[in-house]
């Protein structure tokens, strides 16, 4: 026979937990001394304790654990419950891992804020382009919502263009527009194709536009620092944004997000004679800076 203290140590649990399990009838001692009230267990009860702890760690209530151990749940039912919990835990781990990755990205952006260089922003005209594209809808412009939709759209686009023998003639890019239901995602790449042909994807002619551009090197989830540089440049040169930036993926090796090179093309227009805030909270008239 094993004392409750030794059984707790061998089972890697607390004495208090064993007393609670005894009180609710989940795991009762093999023997209780009538004179002292001391609880004693046997070695064969350790596997039962392990099952209780494992099921509890999976998130089942103690009542559910009791039902499983007492055989009130069929083998198929138990298997289904375990598979469901396993799926839920994996999804939670994935979500927590992605959340941690986003937080780490924000921290790295904060650490690098003092190294922003507005000289890295170039003003240029983006040429018109004919592109093949697939669209999707994201709940918001945040990376956790945009990222999966962009990836799915590009997977579809690449598969469909390969099936018809159409290859990109330039780097992949994404652009966005507002919708009452969120943000419309356009995953695209330049093609030499006729708009009269019938494809399972769209072929569109996109007009050129004036843009403030900068290049971000690293994971897309850390692209916020590049947007800060664009914002500072636009304020300094008295321009304003006229829509979502186009993201051009100059280098995007699969499974190597740290090696990505992305050009941001922010649509802009001069702010002619608009009132603007200057340091100190004052407001003054400012004419557009040309070029």
N, C-alpha and C positions, 0 to 999 in steps of 0.2 A: 504493500500500500504506500501511497505517496502523499505527503502532507500537502495542504493547499498552497503553502509557500513554495515548496519545491516544484509542484505541478505548474504554478504560475511562472516560475523561472524557466522550466523546461518548455513551456508552451509560449514563452515570450509575450506574456500578458501580465496584467496586474491582478493582485489578490482581490481588489475591489471589483474588477470586472467579473471574476469567477463567482464572487458572492452574488452579484446582480443576475448572472445567468442562472444561478441556483434558485434565486428568489422567483424568477419568472418561469422556472421549469424548463429552461432551454438546455442546460447542461448541469445535471445534478451530480453530486459526489457519489462515489460507489458505496461509501460508508460514512455515517456520522456517529461519533462516539456519544452515546446517550448521557454519559456522565459529564463530559466536558463540552460537548457540542462541536468538537473539532471535526473538520471535514477532511476526508481522505479520498484520493482518486487512484485509478489504476493506469498503467501505461497504455492500455488499449483505448483509453478515452482521449488520448492525444490526437489521433487522426480526426475524431469528431470535432475537437476544438479547432483544429486546422481548417476544417470545412466551414465551421461557423465564421471564423475570422475572414476566410477567403470570400465567402458570400457577402459578409458585411462590408468588406472593402470594395466589392463590386457595386455597392450602393443599395442592396436590398435591405428592407426593414427587418427587425428581429422576428416579427410575426411571419414574414415571408420566408425567412430562414427556417423557422420552426416548421412551417408547412412542408418545405422541401425535405427536411431531415426526417419528418414523420411519414413521409411517403404520400402526402396528400396532393402532391403535384406529380403528374405522370412523367415518364422519361422524356417524351416528346415535349411536354410543357416546360420541363426544366431546361432542356436543350434550347428551346425557343427563348426562354427568359435570359439564359446566359448569353446567347448570341446577340440579343437585343442590347443587353448591358455592355457587351464588348464593343458593339458598334457605337453606342452612345459615348463610351469612354474614349474611343479612338477619335471620334469627331471633336470631343472636348479637348483632347490633347492637341489635335491639329489646330483648332481655333486658338488655344492658348499659345501654341508655338508661333502662329502667325501674329498674334497680338504682341508677343514679346519681341518678335522681329521688327514690328512697326515701332515699338517703343525705343528699341535700340537704334533704329534709323533716325528717329527724332532726336535722340541724345547726341548722335554723331553730328547731325545737322547743327544742333546748338553749340557743340564744341568747335565747329568750323565757321561759326557766324562771323567771327572777327577776320576771317580770311577771304570774305567776299570781295570780288574784284569786278567792278562795273565795266572795266576796260575790256573784259572778255565778251561783252555784248556788242554785236554788230548789227547795223541797220542795213537791210537789203530787200530786194524785191524777189519774192518766191515765184518761180515760173508756173504758168498753167500746166496741167498734167492730165493725161487720160489714165484712169486707174480702174482696176478691178477691185470690188469691195463687197464685204459682207457686213451687215449691221446687227446690232444687238442693243438691249436696253439694260442699263445699270441703275441701281436705286439712287446713287449719288456719285459725285466726282471723287469721293475718297478712294484711296488706293485699294482698300479691301473690297470695295464694290466694283471698281473699274477693272482691276487686274484680272479676275477670273473671266469677265465678259470679253475683254480684249483677247485673252489667250484662246478662248473657245472660238471666237470669230475668226482668228487667224488660222486655227486648226481646220476649220471648215473651208475657208478660202483656199488654203494651200491644197487641200485634198481635191476640191472641185476644179481648180485650175489645172492641176496635174492630170485629172481625168480627161480634160479636153485639150491637153497639150499646150497650155498657155503658160509661159514663164515670165517672171518679173523682169523688167528692164531697169530697175532701180531699187533702192532700199525700201523695205516695208515701212509703213507709217500709219498712224492713227489720228483721227480728228473727231471732234465731239460737237454736239449741239444740245441745247436744252429741250426738254419735253415736259409735258404736264405730269408725266409719270416718273420722271427722273432725268437721266442723261442718255441720249442716243450715242452709241459707240459705232464708229466707222473704222473697220480694219481694212487696209487697202495696200496696194502696191502698183507702181506704174506698169503699164502693159502696152504693147503694140497690137491693138485689136480693133475691130470694127464694132461700132455701137449697134449695127444692124443685125449682127449675129445673135442667136438665142443661146444664152448661157444660164446655168443655175444660179449664178451670182450676177451682180449689177456691174455694168461698165459705165463710168461717169466721166464727164469732162469737168475738172475742177479749175476755176479761174485763179490767176495769180493774185498776189496781195503783198502789201508792204508789211514787213515783219521786223521785229527786234529779235535777234537770235542769239542763242548761247548753247554751248555743248556741255552736257553733263556726263561724267564718267563714273560709273558705279551702278548699284541697283536702282531700279526705277522707284522703289519705295523711298529713296533718299533724294528724289528729284526736287523736293521743296526748296533746297538751297539755291538751285538754279532759278526757280521762280522768284526767290527773294532778290537775286541779282537783277532779273528783268524788271521787277517792280521798282527797285532803286534807280535803275537806268531811266525808266519811263518818267519817274518823278523828277529826276535831275534834268532831263531833256524836254520836259513838258509835253509828253505824249500820254495817250491813254489806250487801254486795251479795248478791242472791239469784238472780242469773242474768245473762245477757248484756243489755247495754243495747239498747234499741230506737233505731234511727236514723231520724229523721223529716226528710225532705229538703224544707225550707221553700222553698228557692230553688235550683234545680239546672239552670242554663242549659247546653245541650249545648256541648261544646268550650270551656267557660270555667270550668275547675275552680277558679280563684282567686276566682270570684264566688259559689261555693256557700255556702249557709247551712244548717247541719245542727243539729237539736236532738237531744241525747243524753238519753234517758230511762232512767236506771239504776234497776233494780228494787232496793228496799232494805227492810230491816226493822231495828228497834232492837235493840241488843245489851244486853239487860237483865242487869245484874249480871254481866257477863262480865269476865274479866281482860284487861287491855289493857296494851301497852307504852307507857311515857311517856318523854320525853327523859331521857337518861342511862342507858337500859337497864333502869330499874326497872319493876316490874309492880305494878299496883294494881287494886282493884275499882272499877268505874265504873258508875253507873246510867245508863240511857238518858235522853237529853235529849228532851223531848217537843216536837213541832212541828217 
